[in-house]
Every structure is written in C-alpha cells, then in structure tokens.
C-alpha cells in the first residue's frame, strides 16, 4: 500500500524516510570557492584515490572545516540571490541512452549563472562519446570506475557554485528549477527539495509525482518529525539542491559509514545543519526503467532486509553527525518510524533467515507499529493507520498474503487496479 508519499529507507528509493532523530540547528562557517575554469575536458587517473573508507574523510578541496562544527547556510559572499551560481554535477555510468538528455536539461536551466560538470565513471558503453559532444558547453571529466560517491565528489571539487544539484544521468531538470529555489530562498536553509515527475524509459510522463504530501512540510514540521520519529519525506538525489558549505562539511566528515549512494550522507545529515525548504511542485523528471536500482519494478525478497540494515547504519551515521554538531538525538525515535517498521515487518515475514534484527518477533514489530501509528511523521491519520493495518497483516498473515502485500507496496507496477482504486477512495493515495 502506497501512501501520499511512499517512503522507503533506501538511498535509491522513490522517496526516503531518513532514520535519525534530532533537532536541527542553524550554524555558521565560510565556504571555500575553488577556482575552476567553466569549461574543461580532462582524464583523471587520480580519481581512483577518491574513496570513502572507514575512519577516512573524503578528500574535498577545502581550506578547513570550521573549528566549530556549526556552519552557515548562507553562501559566502552572496549578497543577493540573483548573484548566485548553480552547479549541476552529473555522475554517469553506462547510461548512454539517457545522459545526453540529462546534460541538455542542465544546460537549458534558465538562470544567469549555471555551470555543468559531467563525470563519467569509466563507462563501457557509448557514454563518453556522447559526453564529449558537450565539451564546449560543460566541464567533462572521465575517471576510472570508482563508484557514484567518488564521481559526485570529483565533480563537486571542480565546481564553484553557491548551490549544488547532483543530477542522476537518467533524470532531467526543468528549466525553472533555480528560479523556484530563488523564490523561496532563506539564509537559514541548507537543502531545498522539490517534487519529481515520474517518467518512463522513453521520457513520457506516467502521471505519477513523488513525493506526494498530505501537507507541504514546513521546516519546523521536518524538525519535529525528525526528532520524534527519525523521519522526514524527501525525494531521492536529483530532487534536492544543497548549499555549498553544507556539501563541503558532509564530504569532509570523518565516518566509518560506507554506502554506494551520496544520498545516504547528504539527506541524512541535512536536518542537523539548517532548514529544509520544500517546493511542492515537480521541477525535475525521475525516470523509472528496468536498469535503475530504485525502480522497484519487481519484488526482491532479500531487499527489505538489506534496506533495513542500511537504515540502521544510516541511523548510526546520523548519531555521529549529531554528536559532532552538539545535537541531542532521541534514542527511541527509530522505534516510532512507520517506514522502518514496514521494512522490518517485510524482512521478518519474507526472509527471517536474513533478518538483521536479532531476537525480533512479530509481537515486537506490532508493538512498534502501534507506537509509530500515534507519532506524527508527515502522514495523514488515515495513511498512518493504513500502514499500521498493513504491518499487522504482514506480520501475522499467511505466507501468500504476506508476499502479496509486500509486493503491492514495494513493487508498484505489480499492484492490481482494485488496490489503486481502493487506496484512492480511502484517501490513502492520490
């Protein structure tokens, strides 16, 4: 069952409920502006050294992270929002079919100062030939295969913008994205998030928009939901723009947490550093196709367990960040997270042999579900209790029913029409 915004605790999901639980704070620090030519082509063999390992920070070119962990959301030296530069970093690996469209969409953003940086991560298809055709309009970089995080860092190092969007190479931006950000700009914000229009592999709109909101979250709503339930509704990577100083801090933060996606770090840390501003309109296209990990076109019974484990590790990462910036995190918040409890029920029901929570039981899951159902976290009352009922049936139902319910929730393309009509009639989905 999919709610008005269907959140999954995976870094590549349609939208994410990040699992932390703390108050957000505003802070203050100058950001370093790299002097990078606007257009450049290069082969970067040293990019293989850009990696995130236990206890090691990411080698971002930065003078220093502030002595105080607090940092400013205000771009250094920016007097008027009209003076801001937008950097669009596009990491790519073997998406020759889509990368040209992504680059063109970035180049067509209507804003006075836009720079586009494309990093090809050792693609083995025709991606590089397509990327080279934009050499006169964008900074293009080719590196040996090192992963998405390394690609984003490599591109970020070559950027100089006050705001940064990491655009997946199979997605595409709408021309007014920066104009919409400017319209809601706040000196207290570190992240701007916007809805995404769902398109198919051919680029045709499917009619879907994500996330969907019961109400448009205000920054104070997000702070309350993060503190109480370790959760806030957010789109995946391409649906976010960050201030430069925030990205520098996150990419320079020493941690043992390792994940394949930069989303896991940036989205998790954002509530600790400033306001999160939500733009409730689709200004980027999210492409769903069989090649992208997030599409969830079919049910993988092992995935809920993997996502559950990732959620626990992401939670531990947030606690590291919270301690660094002097925030008191709520240790019980994860127990009141509805999306975490959905994954927990799914993992326990489908693959108990791989379930990552030791000594878990259906009774414990149900107790957590009842707690979560009473805790505000961005859902309407009908959505919250629909999820609680779903968890009950997944935890206690027969095997066939368990698998059907999990499939309908996490593989939307397999959902019967009568389920879609029912959830809309009950105002659970839109």
N, C-alpha and C positions, 0 to 999 in steps of 0.2 A: 504494500500500500504506500503510495507516494503522497507526501503532504505538500502544502502550498509551496514550501521549498523543501526539496527532498535531499537531506544532507547525509553524507556518508563520511566516515572518518578516514578516508584515503586521500593522499595528496593529489591524486589524479581524478577524483570523483567529480560528478556534476556540480556539486557544491559541498562545502566542507563544514563540519562542526568540529572546530579545533578543541582539543582536550587539554585545557589548562585550568584556570580558575583563579583569578586575581583581579585586583583593582588596577586600572590603567592610570598612568601618570604622565604629565607633560614634563618635558625636560629641555636641556639647553646645551648646545655644542656647535662649534663651527665645522662645516664640511669642507673637505679638500676638493678642489676643482682641478682635474687633470687637464693638461694642455695637449689635446689630441687633435690632429687635423680632421676636418669634417669628412673628408673622403680619402680612403686609403685601401689598398689591397695588400695582403701580406700572407705569408705562410708562417705559422708559429710553432716550430717544433718544441719550444719550451712549454707549450700548453699542457703537455703530459705531466708537468710538475704541479699543475693547479689541481689540487685534490683536497678532500676533506677527510682527515683521519682522526682517530681517537686522540683527543688532547691537543690537536693542532688547529690553529686558526687558518682561515682562508687568506691567501696572500693578495689582498686587495691593496692597490697603491693608495695609501692614506698616510698623512703625516702622523696622526695619532688618534686613537680614540680618547675622548676626554678623560681627564683624571677622575671626574665624577662620572658615574655610569649614565647619568641623565644626558639627553641630547635634545637638540632643538628640531622641531618640525618645520621651522621657517628656513627656507633655502638661504644660504649665506649670501649676503649682498643683494638680495632681491628686494627691491623697493615696491614694485607694482607687479601684480600677477601677469600683466600684459608683457612684462620683460622676461618671463620665464622661458627656459628651454626645455623641451620634452625630448628625452632619449628613448628610443624604441629599440630594444635588444631582441633579436630573433635567433634563438638557437635552433639548429636544424640537424636532423639525422635521417637520411633516406626518405625524405618527403618531397622528392622531385615533382610529384603530381600536384602539390599544394604550395610549395614555398614561394613560387613566383607571385601567386595571388596574395600571400601574406605580405611580401615585400612591397608590392604595389599599393596595397591598402595603407601601409605605414607611410609611404611617400606621398600619399594623397590626403593625409591629415591636414585639415585647414587650420594652420597656426603659424605665426611668423617665424618661430624658431623651432625646428624639428630636426633631429639627427637620427639616422637609422644605422644600426650596426648589426650585421648578419654574421653569425659564427657557424660555419659548417663543421660538424663534429666527425670528420673522417667518413663521410657518406660513401657508399659503394655503388650508388645509382647515379643518375644524371644530375643530381642536385647542384654540384659545383659549377657545371656548365651554365645552368640557369642562373645561379647566384652571380656568376661573373658578368652576365649581361647587364647587371645593375651597378657595375664598378664605378661608373661616373656619377652615380646618384647616392650611393651609400658606402659606408666603410664595410668592407668584406674581409673576412678572416677565415682561413682554413687551418684546422688543427688536427693532429692525430686523435683518434677516438678516445675520449676521456669522460663522457657522460654529460647529462644535461646540466648538472650543477656547475661543473667546470666550464661548460660553454657559456652559461649565464655570467659567471664571474669574469671570464675572458672578455666578453662583450662589455660588461659593466666597466672594466678597467679602461676601456677605450672610449667611454662616454664622458660627457661633461654636463649633462642636463640637470636641471633642478628637480625634475620629476622623471621617473623611470617606469616604463612598462616592459615586462618580459612577455613578448608575444610568441605563443607557440606557432610553429611554422605551418600548421594546418588550420589555424584560425585566421580571422581577418578583422581589422579595426574599421569602425565607421568614421567618416571624415571629421565629425564634430566632437570626437572624444575629448580633446583638450579644451575645447570651448565649454563643454559641460563641466569639466573639472574646475575650470576658472570661475564658472558661475557659482560654485559652492565652496570656493577656496577658503580655508581657515588656517590661520597661523598655528593653531593647536593640532592640526591633523598630520598624521604620518602615513595614512593609507586612504585612498579613495577607491571604492568598489562599486561596480556597476553591473546591471543585469546583462545577460548574454542571450542573443537569439540563437536558437538551435537550428543548424542547417545539416543537410545530408552530404554525402560524399561529393555530389555534383554541385553543391553550393546552393541548393534550393531550400528555402525555409520550411521547416516541418510543422510550424505552428507553436512550437514549444519555446518557453522563456525560462531561464534559470539564473539565480534562484527566484522563486515566487515568494512573496512576502504576505503574511497575514496583516502586517502593517509595516510601513517603511521604518527600519530601525534608526533611531537617533543614537548619537554617540553615548549618551547616558544609558540607553537601553542595553547597548552592547556591553558596557562596563558591568551592568547589573547581571546580565546573563552569564558573562564570563566568570564573575565572582561566585554566582550561585550554582551554576550548572556546568562550568567548564566548557562553554559552547557559545558560538555565535554563527549566524548564517553568513556565508561568504562564497563568492564564485571561485573557481579554480584560477590558475595563473594569469591567463590573458585578461581576465575581468578585473584586474587591480592595477592601480598606479601608486607608486611609493615616492616619498621624498628621498632625496639623495643621501642625506645624513643618516636616515634610518637604515637604508640598504648597506651603507658603509659599516654601520655598527654591527648589523646582523652577520655580514660576511666576514667581519673581523673577530667575531665572538668565538672564544675557545670552548669547544664542547666535544664530548665523546659520542654524540648522537650523529648517526650516519643514515642518510636516506638518498634515494635516487633523484628526488624532485626538490627544486628550490622552494616550491610552495610550502613544504613542511616547515621550513625555517621562518620564512617571511610572514606567512599567515599566522603562525603560532605566536610569534613574538610581538606582532603589531599592537595588541591591546595594552602592552606594558609601556608603550612609548608615546602615546598620544591618542587623539580622537580618530575614529574610523568613520569616514563620511560615506553614506550610501546614496548612490544616484539611481533612483528606481525607474530606469528606462534602459532598454537594450541598445548599447552602443559598441558592441563587439559581437562577432559571429563565432559560435562554438560549433565546430564541425564534428559530427558523430559518424564514424566509419569503422570498419572492421579492424583497421590497423592500429587505432589508438587504444591504449591500455584502459582508458577511462570509459570507453563506450558502453560497457556492460550489456552487450547485445545477447550474451548467453550467460547462464549461471555457472560459475566455477565454485564447487562446494568447498574448496580449500580457501577461497578468498576471504570470507568473513573472519576466519582465524588469523590470516595474515594482516588484515586491516585492524583487527583488534590488537594484535601485538604492536603494530605501528602506532596506534593510538596511545598505548601505554608508554612507548618510548618517546613519542612526541610530548606527552604529558610531563615526563621526566625532564625533557629538554626545556619546556616552559618553566618548570620549577628552578632550573639552573639560571635561566634568564631573570626570573622574578627575584631570586636571591641577589643577583648582580646589581639590579636596579633598586633594591631595597623595598620590594613589594611583599606583603604578607599574602601568600597564596592559601586558598581554602583546601585543606587536605581531603575533605569529604565531597568536593564538587563533582568528581568523576562519577560517584555513585548516583548522582542525580541527573546524569546526562542521558536523555532519551535515546539519542542516536547510538551512543556507546552501548546502551543496554540492548538495542535492536541487534547490533552486531554480536554482542555476547550471546544472546538467545540463539541467533542463527548458527554461530560457530558451535555452540554446545549441542544443538539439535542435529546438525548435519555431519559434523566430524568431531565427535567427542574425543577421539584418539589424538587429534591435533589441537585441541582447545588449549589456549595459552594460559588460562587462569586455573591454577592448581586448586583442587578440592572445591571446585564450583559445583553448583547443583541447581536444579530447576527452582527449588524453593528460594534460594538466594537471589536468583535472577528475578523472580516475581516480586520479592521484597524491594529490590532496587527499582523495578518498574513502577511500583506504587509510589515510591519516593519521587521518582523523576516526573511522574504524571502531575504531581502537585507543585512542581517547581517551575516558575516562569523561565522560558528559554526561547521565546520568539514564536511559539506556536499558538494558534487559537485553542480554546478549550476543547473544541471538537477534534482538532488534529491531535492534541496531546492524548486524549483518551482513546482515540482510534489507534494510536501507536501502542498504548498500554494493552488494549484488547488484542492487537496483533501479536504482541510479545507473549501474552497468555497462551494463545493458540499455538504459537511456535514452540513454546516451552513444554506444553502438555499434550499437544495433538499427536495423532498417529503419523507415522513416517511420511506417507503420501501427502497428507495435508501440510506438514512442516515444509516439505520440499516445494510444494506449490506456492505457499505463502512467501517463502524466501525468494523464489523465482520471480513472482509478480512484483515484489518490492525492488529487487536489485537488478533485474533484467527487464526493464520496462517494455522492450519490444515483444516480450512473451506474455504480456498482460492481456487477458481477454477483454473484449469490448464491454461486457457487462460490468466488469470491475471498474473500468474507467467511468462508465455512466453512474454507477453507484457512488463512487467517491466524489464525483462532481455534485450529484444530487444532495449528498450529505455535507457539502461544502468542505470536504477534506482536501480536495484538489480543485484547481480552476481550469 
